[in-house]
Amino acid sequence: MRRVLLDASVIIAACGNSKGGSALVLELAKVGYCRAYISARIINEARVNISQKMSDDALVRLYQYLADAPLVLVKAGGRVSGPVESAFPIKDVHVVQAAIKARVDIVLTLDRKDFFNAKVKATKLPFRILTPGMFLQSM
């Protein structure tokens, strides 16, 4: 079973479009195709963004996903190596910490600017970084 960490951008997208690829990833976790990991900080980031920028319906979907999807809560923390830490903006290091701690195979994100740049691609990571669309195409 694939172990995937969901970045806040994926959760936000799923809450905004219940028929999109991000929502489908959460459905796949429900049926056991993958094991989805998330951290408290990722949940909070999604909640804040949804509360500020989206409808009340989207916020309700967030709480439904948290209640229904078998998400594994990982406690992020600790340091990552210098080259890994320097490849990501400080605001995203917690995602890398959570991914390493959970020993995931894949980090799913829609943040192309900060996760799909040359600096990150040149860094040796213990996981792959994919968008939900890339993940679904790889099935």
Summary of the structure (lengths in Angstrom):
residues: 139
radius of gyration: 14.1
end to end distance: 11.8
largest distance: 40.9
contacts: 432
relative contact order: 0.21
helix: 57%
strand: 14%
